[in-house]
């Protein structure tokens, strides 16, 4: 389905990377965040995030992401630091948080289960909203959620295999167990009013839980609003404005760009065709974007998390939805073959995948300069 340029439907990405030192130990990024525009600290110490601006074309998105990575990696080389494109740190005794009121409140609300979130690095894909088609776009991205399997990049939590998409399992089934509506994939929405009511209800639940945990209302309202208090994997965003898909793991940049391209292509098809929700199979046809009924979709989503592309049902579903499944190499299946991973082995694996990232970026920059 790689359609390249989807009219003027802009897209952008935000990609998180673990930072490690020359021995593969988790490390703070320090001044790496000053290497380029839109490089920021994350809420845990050993992580940074690289954002691109809204891009008209896939070529522009690739250039923006690789250029930012290149600048960070050049500085990282001088500071004995590396970026790791894996969804979890595989195995580590602890992942330290940065201090801050917002983080303090989340810890109070979520409790001990917030530990799971500290082990997650992901990718967010934003697609520009089309006026009048926002809900169709939202529902299409909800139906595309099983595509997270295309870039699953770690099966591990604390050294043990828990799922092909360990990050998705940590978020959806473990971190927000006490606030399930926050982390679940929400069902299709009928219109923007219904979406707004859902967000407001979830915010009210969050505020109530925070008050019950002893947080002052003033502190809650100073750090959270209805949009920022919700994690659900697919959301309408007022800024840009976009439809945001938060499910994919962090991965090699070429895979991230390909996925963003295919997602934008799928959403862009709504400009010229109808949307239907029916049956259990789903698919892109000449005259319609057909989404499976939500209960059927959840079967594909759960298989994408548990089994990834080793699920034949997931592979066939993604092919029907237009994805070039064979173009992806999710490293989670490669890693799972190692069995249990010790902290020492985890450090070696991090450095191995940091080297893959560096080679990919170096190769891309070399081609661009020719």
C-alpha positions as CSV (number, residue, x, y, z in Angstrom):
1,X,0.0,0.0,0.0
2,X,3.0,2.3,0.1
3,X,1.4,5.2,-1.7
4,X,4.2,7.7,-1.2
5,X,2.5,11.1,-1.3
6,X,-1.1,11.3,-0.1
7,X,-2.2,14.6,-1.6
8,X,-1.7,17.3,1.0
9,X,-2.5,15.0,3.9
10,X,0.3,15.9,6.2
11,X,1.8,13.5,8.7
12,X,4.4,13.7,11.5
13,X,6.1,11.3,14.0
14,X,7.4,11.3,17.5
15,X,9.9,8.5,18.3
16,X,11.3,7.6,21.7
17,X,14.8,6.1,22.1
18,X,16.6,4.6,25.1
19,X,20.0,6.3,25.8
20,X,22.8,4.0,26.8
21,X,26.6,4.5,27.5
22,X,29.4,2.6,25.8
23,X,28.8,-0.5,27.9
24,X,25.1,-0.6,27.1
25,X,23.9,0.7,30.5
26,X,21.0,3.1,30.6
27,X,22.2,6.6,30.8
28,X,20.8,10.2,30.8
29,X,20.9,12.0,27.5
30,X,22.5,15.2,28.9
31,X,23.0,17.8,26.1
32,X,22.0,15.4,23.3
33,X,18.6,17.1,23.5
34,X,20.3,20.3,22.3
35,X,21.7,18.7,19.1
36,X,18.6,19.5,17.0
37,X,15.2,21.1,17.0
38,X,12.3,19.0,18.5
39,X,14.5,16.7,20.5
40,X,13.2,16.5,24.1
41,X,13.6,14.7,27.4
42,X,11.0,12.1,28.3
43,X,9.6,11.5,31.8
44,X,12.1,8.7,32.5
45,X,15.8,9.6,32.8
46,X,17.4,7.4,30.1
47,X,15.1,8.4,27.2
48,X,14.8,11.1,24.6
49,X,12.1,11.8,22.0
50,X,12.6,13.1,18.5
51,X,9.7,14.9,16.8
52,X,9.3,15.9,13.2
53,X,7.2,18.8,11.9
54,X,4.1,18.1,9.8
55,X,5.3,16.9,6.4
56,X,3.5,16.9,3.1
57,X,5.3,13.9,1.6
58,X,7.0,10.7,2.7
59,X,10.3,12.0,1.3
60,X,10.1,15.1,3.5
61,X,9.2,13.0,6.6
62,X,12.2,10.8,6.0
63,X,14.5,13.7,5.6
64,X,13.3,15.4,8.7
65,X,13.5,12.3,10.9
66,X,16.9,11.2,9.6
67,X,18.4,14.7,9.8
68,X,17.4,15.0,13.4
69,X,18.7,11.6,14.2
70,X,22.0,12.3,12.4
71,X,22.6,15.4,14.5
72,X,21.9,13.6,17.7
73,X,24.1,10.7,16.8
74,X,27.0,12.9,15.9
75,X,26.9,14.5,19.3
76,X,26.3,11.2,21.0
77,X,29.5,9.8,19.5
78,X,31.5,12.5,21.3
79,X,29.8,11.7,24.6
80,X,30.0,7.9,24.5
81,X,26.2,7.6,24.2
82,X,24.0,5.6,21.9
83,X,20.3,5.5,20.9
84,X,18.5,2.2,21.2
85,X,15.4,1.5,19.0
86,X,13.8,-1.2,21.3
87,X,10.4,-0.9,22.9
88,X,11.7,-2.0,26.4
89,X,15.1,-2.0,27.9
90,X,14.8,-5.8,28.0
91,X,16.1,-6.3,31.5
92,X,17.2,-3.7,34.0
93,X,17.0,-3.4,37.8
94,X,15.3,0.0,37.6
95,X,14.4,2.8,35.2
96,X,14.6,6.1,37.0
97,X,12.0,8.9,36.6
98,X,12.6,12.6,36.3
99,X,11.1,14.7,39.0
100,X,8.0,16.8,38.3
101,X,4.5,17.4,39.5
102,X,2.8,15.8,36.6
103,X,4.8,12.5,37.1
104,X,4.1,12.7,40.9
105,X,0.4,12.9,40.3
106,X,0.4,10.0,37.8
107,X,2.3,7.8,40.3
108,X,-0.3,8.7,43.0
109,X,-3.2,7.8,40.7
110,X,-1.9,4.7,39.0
111,X,0.1,3.5,42.0
112,X,2.7,0.7,41.8
113,X,1.5,-0.3,38.3
114,X,3.0,2.9,36.9
115,X,6.3,1.0,37.1
116,X,5.2,-0.7,33.9
117,X,5.0,2.5,32.0
118,X,8.6,3.4,32.8
119,X,9.8,0.5,30.7
120,X,8.1,1.6,27.4
121,X,9.5,3.4,24.4
122,X,7.1,4.0,21.5
123,X,6.2,5.9,18.3
124,X,3.4,8.3,17.8
125,X,2.1,8.9,14.3
126,X,0.0,12.0,13.6
127,X,-2.2,12.4,10.5
128,X,-3.8,15.7,9.6
129,X,-7.5,15.9,10.2
130,X,-9.8,16.4,7.2
131,X,-12.7,18.8,8.1
132,X,-15.9,16.8,8.1
133,X,-14.1,13.4,8.0
134,X,-12.5,13.4,11.5
135,X,-14.6,10.6,12.9
136,X,-14.1,8.4,9.8
137,X,-10.3,9.0,10.2
138,X,-10.5,8.2,13.8
139,X,-12.4,5.0,13.2
140,X,-10.0,4.0,10.4
141,X,-7.0,4.4,12.7
142,X,-8.8,2.4,15.4
143,X,-9.3,-0.4,12.8
144,X,-5.6,-0.2,11.8
145,X,-4.4,-0.7,15.4
146,X,-3.3,-4.4,14.7
147,X,-0.6,-2.8,12.5
148,X,1.4,-2.4,15.7
149,X,2.6,-5.9,14.9
150,X,4.6,-4.6,12.0
151,X,7.1,-2.9,14.3
152,X,6.9,-4.9,17.5
153,X,10.5,-4.4,18.8
154,X,10.7,-6.2,22.2
155,X,9.0,-9.2,23.8
156,X,10.7,-8.6,27.2
157,X,9.9,-7.2,30.5
158,X,12.6,-7.6,33.2
159,X,14.3,-10.3,31.1
160,X,11.3,-12.5,30.5
161,X,9.2,-12.8,27.4
162,X,5.6,-11.6,28.1
163,X,4.2,-11.0,24.6
164,X,5.4,-10.2,21.0
165,X,4.4,-6.6,21.8
166,X,5.6,-6.3,25.3
167,X,5.1,-2.5,25.4
168,X,1.5,-2.8,24.3
169,X,0.8,-5.5,27.0
170,X,2.5,-3.4,29.7
171,X,0.4,-0.3,28.8
172,X,-3.0,-1.8,28.1
173,X,-3.3,-4.8,30.4
174,X,-0.9,-4.0,33.3
175,X,-0.2,-0.3,33.9
176,X,-3.8,0.9,33.7
177,X,-5.6,-2.1,35.3
178,X,-7.0,0.2,38.0
179,X,-8.1,2.8,35.3
180,X,-8.9,0.4,32.4
181,X,-10.7,3.0,30.2
182,X,-7.4,5.0,30.1
183,X,-5.4,2.4,28.4
184,X,-7.8,0.4,26.4
185,X,-8.5,0.8,22.7
186,X,-11.8,2.6,22.6
187,X,-14.6,1.4,20.3
188,X,-15.6,3.3,17.1
189,X,-17.2,6.7,17.6
190,X,-20.4,7.9,16.0
191,X,-19.4,11.6,15.8
192,X,-17.2,14.2,17.4
193,X,-19.7,15.0,20.1
194,X,-19.6,11.4,21.3
195,X,-15.8,11.5,21.2
196,X,-15.8,14.7,23.3
197,X,-18.1,13.1,25.9
198,X,-15.9,10.1,26.2
199,X,-12.8,12.2,26.8
200,X,-14.6,14.3,29.4
201,X,-15.9,11.2,31.2
202,X,-12.4,9.7,31.3
203,X,-11.0,13.0,32.6
204,X,-13.6,13.1,35.4
205,X,-12.6,9.5,36.3
206,X,-9.0,10.5,36.4
207,X,-9.7,13.6,38.6
208,X,-11.8,11.5,41.0
209,X,-9.0,8.9,41.3
210,X,-6.4,11.6,41.9
211,X,-8.6,13.3,44.6
212,X,-9.1,9.9,46.2
213,X,-5.3,9.5,46.2
214,X,-4.9,12.7,48.1
215,X,-3.9,15.1,45.2
216,X,-5.3,18.6,45.4
217,X,-7.7,19.6,42.7
218,X,-5.6,22.7,42.0
219,X,-2.6,20.6,41.2
220,X,-4.6,18.2,39.0
221,X,-6.0,21.0,36.9
222,X,-2.7,22.8,36.6
223,X,-1.0,19.7,35.1
224,X,-3.8,17.9,33.2
225,X,-6.7,18.7,30.9
226,X,-9.2,16.3,29.4
227,X,-7.0,15.7,26.3
228,X,-3.7,15.2,28.2
229,X,-5.1,12.9,30.9
230,X,-6.1,10.2,28.4
231,X,-3.8,7.6,27.1
232,X,-6.1,5.5,24.8
233,X,-4.1,4.5,21.7
234,X,-6.0,6.5,19.1
235,X,-7.1,10.0,19.7
236,X,-8.3,13.2,18.1
237,X,-5.8,16.1,18.9
238,X,-6.6,19.7,18.8
239,X,-3.0,20.8,18.0
240,X,-2.1,20.6,14.3
241,X,-5.0,19.2,14.4
242,X,-4.4,15.5,13.9
243,X,-5.6,12.0,14.5
244,X,-2.9,10.4,16.6
245,X,-2.0,6.7,16.7
246,X,0.2,5.9,19.8
247,X,0.4,2.1,19.5
248,X,3.6,1.3,17.6
249,X,6.8,0.5,19.3
250,X,10.0,2.5,18.7
251,X,11.8,0.9,15.8
252,X,14.4,1.6,13.1
253,X,13.6,4.9,11.4
254,X,13.1,3.4,8.0
255,X,10.4,1.2,9.4
256,X,8.8,4.1,11.2
257,X,8.7,6.2,8.0
258,X,7.3,3.3,6.0
259,X,4.6,2.7,8.6
260,X,3.6,6.4,8.7
261,X,3.4,6.4,5.0
262,X,1.1,3.4,4.8
263,X,-1.1,4.7,7.6
264,X,-1.4,8.1,5.9
265,X,-2.2,6.3,2.6
266,X,-5.0,4.3,4.3
267,X,-6.5,7.4,6.0
268,X,-6.1,9.4,2.7
269,X,-8.3,6.9,0.9
270,X,-11.3,8.4,2.8
271,X,-11.0,11.4,0.5
272,X,-12.3,9.4,-2.4
273,X,-14.3,6.5,-1.1
274,X,-17.0,5.6,1.5
275,X,-16.5,4.0,4.9
276,X,-18.4,1.0,6.1
277,X,-18.3,-1.0,9.3
278,X,-19.5,-4.5,8.8
279,X,-18.6,-8.2,9.2
280,X,-15.4,-9.6,10.7
281,X,-12.8,-9.4,7.9
282,X,-12.3,-5.7,6.9
283,X,-10.5,-4.6,3.8
284,X,-9.7,-1.9,1.3
285,X,-11.8,-2.2,-1.8
286,X,-12.1,0.0,-4.9
287,X,-15.2,1.7,-3.7
288,X,-15.0,1.5,0.1
289,X,-12.9,1.3,3.3
290,X,-14.4,-1.6,5.2
291,X,-13.8,-1.8,8.9
292,X,-14.6,-5.0,10.8
293,X,-17.1,-4.8,13.7
294,X,-15.3,-3.8,16.9
295,X,-15.5,-7.2,18.6
296,X,-13.8,-8.8,15.6
297,X,-11.2,-6.1,15.5
298,X,-10.3,-6.8,19.2
299,X,-9.4,-10.3,18.2
300,X,-6.9,-9.0,15.7
301,X,-5.5,-6.5,18.2
302,X,-5.0,-9.1,20.9
303,X,-3.3,-11.4,18.5
304,X,-1.0,-8.6,17.3
305,X,0.0,-8.0,20.9
306,X,0.4,-11.6,21.9
307,X,1.8,-13.2,18.7
308,X,2.6,-10.3,16.3
309,X,3.3,-11.3,12.7
310,X,3.5,-15.0,13.7
311,X,-0.3,-14.8,13.8
312,X,-1.6,-15.7,10.3
313,X,-4.9,-14.0,11.1
314,X,-3.1,-10.8,11.8
315,X,-1.0,-11.0,8.6
316,X,-4.0,-11.7,6.4
317,X,-6.0,-8.9,8.1
318,X,-3.2,-6.3,7.5
319,X,-2.8,-7.4,3.9
320,X,-6.6,-6.9,3.4
321,X,-6.2,-3.4,4.9
322,X,-3.5,-2.7,2.4
323,X,-0.2,-3.1,4.2
324,X,2.9,-4.6,2.6
325,X,3.5,-7.0,5.5
326,X,6.6,-8.6,4.0
327,X,8.3,-5.2,3.9
328,X,8.6,-5.2,7.7
329,X,11.1,-7.0,10.0
330,X,9.8,-6.7,13.6
331,X,12.8,-7.6,15.7
332,X,10.7,-8.9,18.6
333,X,10.6,-12.4,16.9
334,X,14.3,-12.4,16.5
335,X,14.9,-11.4,20.1
336,X,12.4,-13.9,21.5
337,X,14.5,-16.8,20.2
338,X,17.1,-15.9,22.8
339,X,14.9,-17.0,25.7
340,X,15.5,-15.3,29.1
341,X,17.8,-12.3,29.0
342,X,20.1,-11.4,31.8
343,X,21.0,-7.8,32.6
344,X,24.5,-8.4,31.0
345,X,23.0,-9.9,27.9
346,X,20.5,-7.0,27.7
347,X,23.3,-4.5,27.6
348,X,25.0,-6.3,24.7
349,X,21.7,-6.5,22.8
350,X,21.1,-2.7,23.3
351,X,24.5,-2.0,21.8
352,X,23.8,-4.3,18.9
353,X,20.6,-2.5,18.1
354,X,22.1,0.9,18.6
355,X,24.7,-0.1,16.0
356,X,21.9,-1.0,13.6
357,X,20.3,2.4,14.1
358,X,23.6,4.1,13.5
359,X,24.3,2.2,10.3
360,X,20.8,2.9,9.0
361,X,21.1,6.6,9.6
362,X,24.7,6.8,8.3
363,X,23.6,4.9,5.1
364,X,20.7,7.2,4.6
365,X,22.7,10.4,5.0
366,X,25.4,9.0,2.7
367,X,22.9,8.4,-0.1
368,X,21.4,11.8,0.4
369,X,24.8,13.5,0.0
370,X,25.7,11.6,-3.3
